[in-house]
């Protein structure tokens, strides 16, 4: 599969998942709003999600994909043996982690929601919800392994579609609890745990159909596993830097009423373009770079990296401008109903706009980091991530004492830009410089995005009364989205930023 088709496949499935995620957040916002129950659920959900993204999709996935891809070059049997050894090691580690974490959950939650201890009932609810959901970590971590196998084989659709099941389960359980008058946050947690079983079955079945039927082995620290661990240990921090930054923000936000929920809703808004673009590029690019580097094709690797950055920024820059120009309108149209008020929408919109200032940097980090891991260099991203995390923590803590919880998204965005800048400079020294095509088109994409932003600002003022009427908010948002997309497409074409035909052709050749 070419890079272009891979991006479209992963991006398309991720878009479906993120749209369903918005539906689930609409239901949660309507039923829980920004109450103590919402804060408790999101803080508890962040625990398994944090470990999953750092260790499973972050450290393990980042280290596993290039090594498994290179083992495929030496034959399916070697790749199958490598996969079985990795599965045995990961499953045994997950069993221990899940058992210990479930018992020690009251202590662990002090690290994520220290502010909740001021309200014992809220803290106890958070611990209960976290215990219900924590087995999801083990299930979805094993899902990540089989997903990595499928990605290395170029079979992106099933792996990218697995998270859809999480959103479907959460929608079904929260909607059902709401209709039946049950405790929504408890049944949401049950839905999360059960979705892990469904996701694991889906990707394991797809891997078997692809010829990768893994048997059970006794966990052993073989030379291949030592090599995997050497890459995975620093990648646990480098690959999960953004999640660790979010955890720091969650701890600080727990001292401000409603802030955990507002930041979570804002996170859902800017994660939509980040997931569709950044995650898709990172997933598809990693095995492509690993294959090219295994064959010694440095020029091809550089070309793939530039075209991936071009594709990512062409879609990310307009999303960034839109989220900074009309964030409150987006939040009101999507979330404002039931327990979620207009004040909540303003707070969410403000946080989303601040997060969005770092969106291009988040996407560039997803695009540039695979170049290091494909070359089996996990130390450089680790070093840069440690610096970025330190900067984020200092800025968030210092800012919270002066401007309050809004310092959290500002610190996250600043740290992301610093990390992306360092990655780019180091890759440039290694010969992966921005090529002429990207250098010409990047300022044109930025200018086209600004033109779109100006049109959106004027249009938002014209349709402002629509957002005071609950029935007209969604049509108003759809009108702004259509106008923004159309304006950006026309402006980009007029300025020579890109055409879709050229973009697709370039990606097919990569």
Residue, then its C-alpha position, 0 to 999 in steps of 0.5 A: x500500500x502506498x503512503x497516500x492510500x495508507x494515510x487515507x485508510x488510517x485517517x478515514x477509520x480514525x475520523x469515524x472513530x473520532x466522530x463517534x467519540x464526539x457523539x459519546x462526549x455529547x452524551x456524557x456532557x448532557x448527562x454529567x456536564x462538568x460535575x464531580x461525576x464527570x471529573x471523577x470519570x475522566x480522571x479515572x479513565x485517564x489512568x488506563x489511557x495514560x499507561x496504554x498510550x505510553x507503554x502499549x501504543x507508545x513505547x512498545x508499539x514504537x519499538x516493536x514496529x520497526x523491529x518486526x518490519x525488519x524481521x519480515x524482510x528475513x521471512x515470515x517464520x522469523x517475524x512470527x517467532x519475534x511476535x510470539x516472544x513479544x506477546x509472551x513478554x508483554x502479556x506476563x508484564x501486563x498481568x503483574x501491572x494490572x494486579x498491582x495497580x488494582x490493589x494500589x489504586x487509592x495511592x496511584x490516583x493521588x498522582x493523577x487527582x490529588x485535588x480530589x482528596x479535598x472531597x472524599x466522596x469524589x475521590x472514592x468514586x474516582x478510585x472505584x471507576x479506575x478499578x473497573x476500567x484498569x483491566x482495559x489497559x491489559x486488553x488494549x495493550x495486547x490489541x496494540x501488539x496485534x495492531x502493530x503486526x497488521x500495520x507492519x504488514x500494510x493492513x491498516x484498516x482493521x487496526x485503525x478501526x478497532x478504537x471504533x468499538x470503544x466509542x460504540x460500547x461507551x455510547x451504548x452503555x452511557x445512553x442505556x444508563x441515561x434512558x434507564x436512570x442508572x448511574x451513568x459514570x459506573x456503566x460508562x466504566x463497565x463499557x470501557x472494560x468490555x470494549x477491550x475484549x472486543x478490540x482484542x478479538x477483532x485484531x487478533x482474528x485479523x492477524x491470524x487471517x494475515x498468516x500471523x497466528x501466534x502460539x503461546x511461549x514461556x516469557x524469555x529474555x532472548x537477544x531479540x527481546x533485549x533489543x526490543x527493551x533497549x528501544x522500548x525503555x526510552x520510548x516509554x517517555x519519548x513516545x508518551x511525552x504528550x500523555x505525561x504532559x496531559x497527566x501533569x495538567x490533570x493533576x493541576x486541573x484537579x485543584x480547579x472545579x470543573x477544569x478536568x472536564x473542560x480540558x477533557x472536552x477541549x482535548x476531544x476537539x483538537x484531538x479530532x484533527x490530530x488523530x485523523x492526520x497526525x496519528x495516521x501519518x505516524x502509523x503509516x510512515x513508521x514501517x515505510x521508513x524502516x523498510x527504506x532504511x533496512x535497504x539503505x535508501x536514504x533519499x527515499x526515506x527523506x522524500x517520504x518524510x517530506x511528503x508526509x510533512x506536506x500532507x500533514x500540514x496541508x490539513x493541520x494548518x486550516x484546522x488550527x486556524x478554525x479552532x482558534x477563530x471559532x472554538x466557542x461556536x464549535x463547543x456550543x454546537x457539539x456539547x451545549x445541552x442538558x447539564x452542559x451550560x453556555x459557560x462550560x462551552x466558553x471555558x471549553x472553547x477557550x481551552x481548545x483555542x489555546x491547545x490548537x496553537x500547538x496543533x501543528x507541533x503535535x502533528x510534526x512530532x508524530x511525523x518526525x519521531x518515526x524517523x528516529x525510531x525507524x533508525x533504532x535511535x530512541x535516545x534522541x527523542x527521549x532526551x528531547x522529550x525529557x526537556x520538553x516535559x520539564x518545560x511543560x511542568x514548570x510553565x503549567x505550575x508557574x502559570x496556574x499560580x497566576x492565570x489559573x488552569x488556562x496555563x495548562x493548555x498554553x504550557x502544553x502547546x509551548x512544550x510541543x513546539x520546542x520538542x518539534x523544533x529540536x526534532x527538525x533541527x537534528x534531522x536536518x543535521x542528519x541530512x533530512x532537510x526540508x526539500x524545495x517543494x515543501x519550502x515553497x508550499x508551506x507559506x502558501x498553505x499558511x496564507x490560505x489558512x489565514x484567509x479562511x480564518x478571516x472569512x470564518x471570523x466574519x461569518x461567525x459574527x453574521x450567524x451569532x444569533x443561530x448559536x443562541x437557539x439550541x436547534x440552530x447551533x448544529x446547522x450554524x456549525x455545519x455552515x461554518x465548516x462548509x464555508x471554511x473548507x471551501x474557502x481554504x480549498x479555493x485560496x490554496x489552489x489560487x496561491x499554488x499551495x497544492x492541488x489534491x491531484x498533485x498531492x495524491x500523485x506525490x504520495x503514490x510515488x513516495 
